[in-house]
Amino acid sequence: MTDLIINNISVAPGERRTIDVAVAPMYTHDDLSITAQVVRGKKPGPTMFISAAIHGDEINGVEIIRRVLQHKSLKSLRGTLVAIPIVNVYGFLNHTRYLPDGRDLNRSFPGSAKGSLTGRVAHTFVNEIVRKCTHGIDLHTGARHRSNFPQIRADLDEPVALTMTKAFGVPLAIDSKIRDGSLRECAGDTGIPVILYEAGEALRFEETYIRAGVKGVLNVMRAIEMLPASRSKKVSPDPIVSDRTSWVRAPESGILRAYVPLGDKVKKGQTIAVVADPLGEAETPIVAETAGVVIGRTNLPLVYEGDATFHIAQYGRKVGKVEKQVEVFTEEHQPDDGYQEIPPDTETPIF
């Protein structure tokens, strides 16, 4: 095994180092850095990155990475784990999705060394982190005031991405083709399979989804032989895959009263919410235009006509099976009422 070099810092096999990768300076003359923790096993294996907060207000992934880095199984690591809990440092500090120039980092890859602030951050991240890896997991949530049910998004025609998706262990997967300027597109162009875990809402820690994320990352590391196989004989069923999703929009402006939660099965023509006049004079139903499962929804009770309210994925005849898998998944990862985080060195797992 050769040394891994990030930002001109060499990390040898068996070492664990925190590296600050400088990006474009602020106009206050201060410098901000993308911080990566590199954990290298003594034996060869894949090099995988885990990234979070590419959108600065999507913070569930920050906690997922923190717990993965504390997990005792890393003592048996083969290969290298490169963990970047906060990619968009600027947005993270200001509780915002974007960078100060107003651009979306996940539409700006591969970036440019001489471009805008966002382009420079993208360029640095790609060249110092992504292109030195063989696999990747990118952690996201819904936008502000929107929640997503745990799901994997990946190009499932890519065999390694499909293997990683199945291993992760969530009940729903979206066969999502590459978007221009996304991290997945940029990594895919260089032959690096990347899957995206979506769960929860911006600016919120949601324990159930965090636990599922930690377990999912470790499952993928086992599947690509970075970690020893689990001693548990329990095997998660393959996720049900959808390649068609659509948003249901508010037919009127008013007060939203939702009838279905995340992960719920809906039928075509079912009333899933109503929009009410504040004076109580009228209620307009919101009707599901297709059968499927609710994978995203707005959390705001106030809507304008045309606002996206419910995101529905179509699963055809497998909707009933999805509903059962969602129920099992929720029960497995739901914390007890008196939840306390288990220290990582104890024998009891944190998920």
C-alpha positions, -999 to 999 in steps of 0.1 A, spaced: 0 0 0 12 35 -9 7 66 11 -25 86 4 -17 123 -2 -44 150 4 -35 187 3 2 177 2 -2 157 34 7 121 33 -12 95 53 4 61 56 -14 27 61 -25 23 97 -26 61 103 -56 83 112 -52 120 104 -74 151 102 -65 173 72 -77 209 65 -80 215 28 -79 252 21 -105 267 -3 -111 302 -16 -105 328 12 -133 351 24 -132 389 19 -125 394 56 -90 380 50 -99 348 69 -94 314 53 -120 286 56 -111 249 51 -129 217 42 -119 193 70 -114 157 62 -106 128 86 -87 101 69 -87 66 85 -64 41 68 -64 4 76 -32 -16 77 -44 -39 49 -53 -29 13 -88 -23 2 -111 3 -14 -109 40 -7 -143 54 1 -154 89 9 -185 99 29 -196 135 25 -223 156 41 -235 192 41 -229 198 4 -260 218 10 -250 237 41 -283 233 59 -286 195 55 -271 184 88 -283 149 95 -253 136 76 -229 155 98 -240 134 128 -240 102 108 -204 107 99 -195 116 135 -209 83 147 -193 63 119 -159 78 128 -164 67 164 -175 32 156 -154 3 169 -156 -16 137 -131 8 121 -104 -10 141 -108 -38 115 -107 -14 85 -92 -26 52 -84 2 27 -92 39 35 -122 59 47 -121 96 39 -149 114 59 -159 150 51 -187 159 74 -191 195 62 -183 202 26 -201 235 22 -186 253 52 -199 287 42 -235 275 40 -232 254 72 -220 285 92 -250 305 79 -277 278 81 -282 281 43 -283 257 14 -262 277 -9 -228 294 -9 -224 332 -6 -225 337 -44 -260 321 -44 -250 290 -63 -259 254 -56 -227 234 -50 -244 202 -61 -250 217 -96 -215 231 -99 -192 201 -102 -164 196 -114 -159 233 -108 -130 255 -118 -98 267 -102 -105 302 -116 -143 302 -114 -168 316 -89 -165 308 -52 -188 278 -56 -169 266 -86 -136 268 -67 -150 248 -37 -163 222 -62 -129 220 -79 -110 216 -47 -133 189 -34 -132 169 -66 -94 171 -70 -83 167 -34 -109 141 -23 -132 125 -49 -106 116 -75 -85 98 -49 -113 74 -40 -129 43 -55 -164 46 -40 -185 73 -24 -216 79 -3 -231 114 -3 -255 122 26 -285 146 21 -319 156 36 -349 174 22 -348 211 18 -359 235 46 -395 228 56 -395 196 36 -389 160 48 -378 130 29 -384 94 39 -351 74 39 -342 65 3 -312 58 -18 -308 76 -51 -284 62 -76 -279 52 -112 -289 16 -108 -276 6 -142 -241 9 -127 -234 -26 -111 -213 -13 -82 -238 14 -74 -266 -12 -74 -246 -34 -50 -240 -5 -27 -277 5 -28 -289 -30 -19 -264 -32 9 -273 1 25 -306 -14 38 -334 11 33 -367 0 19 -369 25 -10 -345 32 -39 -350 57 -67 -333 48 -100 -322 84 -105 -302 93 -136 -274 118 -133 -281 155 -130 -258 180 -148 -233 194 -124 -240 170 -96 -213 152 -75 -227 119 -87 -223 129 -124 -188 142 -118 -177 111 -99 -194 88 -124 -175 104 -153 -143 93 -137 -155 58 -129 -163 63 -92 -197 49 -82 -215 72 -57 -249 66 -40 -269 94 -23 -288 88 10 -318 112 14 -335 113 48 -351 139 70 -354 177 69 -328 205 67 -316 220 100 -329 190 120 -313 160 137 -337 130 133 -326 101 154 -344 73 134 -329 85 101 -294 90 117 -294 55 130 -304 41 96 -277 62 80 -249 49 103 -260 13 98 -263 18 61 -228 32 57 -213 3 77 -234 -21 56 -219 -7 24 -184 -9 38 -190 -46 46 -204 -52 11 -173 -38 -6 -150 -56 18 -137 -26 38 -150 -42 70 -155 -79 80 -189 -94 73 -215 -90 101 -220 -119 124 -257 -112 124 -277 -137 102 -304 -112 96 -305 -101 59 -324 -69 49 -346 -74 19 -336 -57 -13 -351 -22 -17 -381 -17 -39 -370 4 -69 -389 32 -85 -379 52 -116 -409 75 -116 -416 102 -90 -438 132 -91 -448 161 -69 -485 169 -61 -490 206 -60 -515 228 -40 -546 236 -60 -553 267 -40 -536 290 -15 -545 285 22 -539 264 52 -527 228 45 -541 199 65 -522 167 57 -538 133 60 -508 110 52 -473 108 67 -440 100 51 -437 64 40 -475 60 36 -491 41 7 -515 61 -13 -540 52 -40 -547 71 -72 -576 95 -66 -571 94 -28 -575 127 -9 -542 131 9 -547 166 22 -570 196 21 -562 233 16 -586 253 38 -596 290 36 -585 307 69 -621 319 74 -634 283 72 -656 290 42 -640 265 18 -618 234 17 -602 221 -15 -589 185 -16 -554 176 -27 -557 143 -46 -530 118 -54 -526 117 -91 -510 82 -90 -507 52 -67 -474 50 -48 -455 58 -16 -450 93 0 -413 98 -1 -413 135 6 -437 162 19 -438 198 30 -439 205 67 -453 240 63 -490 243 71 -493 274 48 -492 270 11 -496 291 -21 -513 277 -52 -488 256 -71 -465 249 -41 -451 213 -40 -468 194 -12 -463 157 -15 -436 137 -34 -449 103 -45 -428 75 -60 -446 49 -81 -439 12 -74 -467 -5 -94 -478 -38 -79 -451 -37 -53 -467 -9 -33 -480 -34 -7 -446 -49 -3 -431 -14 1 -456 -6 28 -446 -36 48 -409 -29 44 -414 7 55 -431 -5 87 -404 -30 95 -377 -4 88 -393 22 111 -397 -3 139 -361 -14 136 -346 21 138 -370 40 160 -353 49 193 -368 42 227 -385 71 245 -356 73 269 -330 72 242 -294 80 251 -265 76 226 -245 45 234 -207 51 237 -190 36 207 -166 14 226 -194 -5 244 -206 -39 231 -241 -25 224 -244 -11 189 -256 25 184 -283 15 159 
